[in-house]
Amino acid sequence: MPLAEAPTVVVVNPNTNRGTTAMMAELAHQHLAPAGLVVEGITVARGPSMIVDPSALADAAGHVVGAVRDHLAGPSGDRVGAVVVGAVGDPGRAELAAVLDVPVVGIGQASVLAAGARGRRFGMVTSTPLLVDSLTELVRAHGSLGNFTGVHLTSTDPLTLAASPEQQRRELAEAARACAVGGAEAVIVAGGPLSRAARQLAELDLVEIVEPLPSASRMVLDLVAGDLGRRATTEQR
């Protein structure tokens, strides 16, 4: 890819809700466009509208890999400079990172690394109780379990909350307060579909809110800048 051509950052939504895809792509655009990066959202072809249990999370890995491979094989595939997996469980991230020559960032990976930086104590809030073990394992995988204060949950069914944004925001705020009382210095709002609620919570000044999409966007900026620098050095030789 010529260095003068702006790389595209593909944000892949591991669930089939295209509204969620558009919301996540727009949020990533706000952070990446000033650096000259183009953002494109893609949606998996199969799966639930919202990932709420471990089985759906496991199945999503294959759907994510398939969606990214199809995109890379398409007319704009050669412009892809990075991939963002837009679910906090990061389905398919490891599989893609093992085979692609561009950075692959999971929003879960990025938020855990940001929240736990310098040994900071942090927790998570989410609306999906069946994914608590998966989220805890994600923290373990990134070496931050020792400063993890745990997952606090909303009280209402996740699909019901998804249809009621104000109730979702209110219950997530209550869970974030509980995290802070439990000793968390930072709180991850765990879920790609919760990205808008995460932005709203960050504005309430309850506790430091770690937003997964912005965290992933910052990680992409660091990785893509490094990648372009290496390419430039190679071309100058």
FENGIWO-V562246 format. One record per residue. N is the residue number from 1. RES is the residue in one small letter. NEAR is the number of other ideal C-beta (glycine too) atoms within 10 Angstrom. Layout:
N;RES;NEAR  N;RES;NEAR
//
This chain:
1;m;14  2;p;7  3;l;11  4;a;5  5;e;11  6;a;14  7;p;22  8;t;21  9;v;30  10;v;28  11;v;30  12;v;30  13;n;29  14;p;31  15;n;23  16;t;18  17;n;17  18;r;13  19;g;12  20;t;25  21;t;22  22;a;14  23;m;19  24;m;26  25;a;23  26;e;15  27;l;24  28;a;26  29;h;18  30;q;13  31;h;20  32;l;25  33;a;13  34;p;9  35;a;14  36;g;9  37;l;21  38;v;17  39;v;22  40;e;17  41;g;21  42;i;20  43;t;21  44;v;25  45;a;10  46;r;11  47;g;22  48;p;18  49;s;14  50;m;21  51;i;28  52;v;21  53;d;15  54;p;15  55;s;11  56;a;21  57;l;23  58;a;13  59;d;18  60;a;27  61;a;20  62;g;15  63;h;22  64;v;28  65;v;20  66;g;14  67;a;23  68;v;24  69;r;14  70;d;13  71;h;18  72;l;17  73;a;8  74;g;11  75;p;7  76;s;12  77;g;14  78;d;10  79;r;16  80;v;20  81;g;20  82;a;25  83;v;28  84;v;29  85;v;32  86;g;34  87;a;31  88;v;31  89;g;27  90;d;31  91;p;30  92;g;25  93;r;24  94;a;14  95;e;15  96;l;23  97;a;17  98;a;8  99;v;10  100;l;16  101;d;5  102;v;19  103;p;19  104;v;25  105;v;27  106;g;29  107;i;31  108;g;30  109;q;23  110;a;27  111;s;29  112;v;30  113;l;17  114;a;20  115;a;27  116;g;23  117;a;13  118;r;5  119;g;9  120;r;15  121;r;17  122;f;26  123;g;27  124;m;32  125;v;29  126;t;22  127;s;27  128;t;27  129;p;14  130;l;14  131;l;27  132;v;17  133;d;10  134;s;21  135;l;23  136;t;15  137;e;13  138;l;24  139;v;23  140;r;13  141;a;14  142;h;18  143;g;11  144;s;19  145;l;14  146;g;10  147;n;20  148;f;22  149;t;19  150;g;16  151;v;22  152;h;23  153;l;19  154;t;23  155;s;11  156;t;15  157;d;13  158;p;22  159;l;13  160;t;12  161;l;24  162;a;21  163;a;9  164;s;12  165;p;12  166;e;10  167;q;14  168;q;22  169;r;19  170;r;15  171;e;19  172;l;28  173;a;18  174;e;16  175;a;22  176;a;26  177;r;16  178;a;17  179;c;26  180;a;17  181;v;11  182;g;13  183;g;12  184;a;25  185;e;17  186;a;22  187;v;29  188;i;34  189;v;27  190;a;30  191;g;30  192;g;30  193;p;25  194;l;29  195;s;21  196;r;19  197;a;26  198;a;26  199;r;17  200;q;17  201;l;22  202;a;18  203;e;8  204;l;12  205;d;8  206;l;16  207;v;20  208;e;15  209;i;25  210;v;26  211;e;24  212;p;31  213;l;28  214;p;22  215;s;22  216;a;32  217;s;26  218;r;15  219;m;21  220;v;27  221;l;17  222;d;11  223;l;16  224;v;21  225;a;12  226;g;11  227;d;16  228;l;14  229;g;11  230;r;10  231;r;13  232;a;10  233;t;9  234;t;8  235;e;9  236;q;6  237;r;4
//
